[in-house]
Amino acid sequence: MAQFENELWLPCGVDALFEFLLRPANVQRISDPRLGLVFEQAPDVVNPGCIIAFKVQAYGVVQKLEHEITAVERPRLIVEEQIKGPMKAWRHEHHFEEHDQGVKMTDRVIFQPPGGMLGFLVKESTILDGLEDGFIHREQELRRLVSQGEIT
């Protein structure tokens, strides 16, 4: 399976960042608007076993997806896995490490591209490029929120 990893250092507390990212509404705020992320079903705060249903604009079409939160280990780890969607497999791990100067957050996405006709159009390299762009946008938004004191 393919893997994408992104590392980000932020000058804030690990608890504050972790709690911020447990809320789907906050994830929507920091997502690239080109993705068109809209939650159709999501709790205020995620916990293991909860299902999140959402739509995104990807590869020229609106995709409906469902992810399950399979792990929450405060304040170290959040794991979500696709249970319905276009990919053959998708697992997104959010790792948090506290350091003297703030937090190191590492995102690891392990995936298998879609099959069928979509698989002919959406290759691993296309997915990796999209993840890179999305995480660049997310980093900019998180840095802005930290600098404004919303995440301390």
VENCOR-V622366 format. One record per backbone hydrogen bond with DSSP energy under -0.5 kcal/mol. NH is the residue of the N-H (numbers start at 1). CO is the residue of the C=O. E is the energy in kcal/mol with one decimal. If there is no record, write none. Layout:
# VENCOR-V622366
nh/co/e
NH/CO/E
NH/CO/E
This chain:
# VENCOR-V622366
nh/co/e
2/111/-2.2
4/109/-2.5
6/107/-2.5
8/105/-2.5
10/103/-2.6
12/10/-1.9
17/13/-2.1
18/14/-2.6
19/15/-2.7
20/16/-2.0
21/17/-2.1
22/18/-0.9
23/20/-1.2
24/22/-0.7
24/43/-0.5
26/23/-1.1
27/23/-1.7
28/24/-2.3
29/25/-1.5
30/26/-1.5
31/27/-0.7
31/28/-0.7
35/32/-2.1
36/33/-1.1
38/55/-2.2
40/53/-2.9
41/53/-2.2
46/22/-2.7
49/69/-3.8
50/47/-2.0
52/67/-3.1
53/41/-2.5
53/51/-0.5
54/65/-2.3
55/38/-2.6
56/63/-2.0
57/35/-4.0
58/56/-0.8
58/61/-2.7
61/58/-1.4
63/56/-3.4
65/54/-2.9
66/84/-2.6
67/52/-2.5
68/81/-2.8
69/50/-2.5
70/68/-0.8
70/79/-2.0
71/79/-1.3
73/77/-2.9
74/72/-0.5
76/73/-3.5
77/73/-2.1
78/94/-1.8
79/71/-2.5
80/92/-2.3
81/68/-2.5
82/90/-2.4
83/66/-3.2
84/66/-1.8
88/112/-1.7
89/112/-1.3
91/110/-2.4
92/80/-3.0
93/91/-0.5
93/108/-3.2
94/78/-3.1
95/93/-0.6
95/106/-3.2
96/76/-2.4
97/104/-2.2
99/102/-3.4
102/99/-1.6
103/10/-2.9
104/97/-2.9
105/8/-3.4
105/103/-0.6
106/95/-2.4
106/104/-0.5
107/6/-3.0
107/105/-0.5
108/93/-2.6
109/4/-2.9
110/91/-2.8
110/108/-0.5
111/2/-2.3
111/109/-0.5
112/89/-2.4
119/115/-1.5
120/116/-0.7
120/117/-1.0
121/117/-0.9
121/118/-0.7
122/118/-3.0
123/121/-0.8
127/123/-2.0
128/124/-2.6
129/125/-2.2
130/126/-2.1
131/127/-2.5
132/128/-2.3
133/129/-2.2
134/130/-2.4
135/131/-2.6
136/132/-1.8
137/133/-2.0
138/134/-2.3
139/135/-2.3
140/136/-2.0
141/137/-2.3
142/138/-2.7
143/139/-2.7
144/140/-2.0
145/141/-2.4
146/142/-2.4
147/143/-2.6
148/144/-1.7
149/146/-1.4
150/145/-2.2
151/145/-1.1
152/150/-0.5
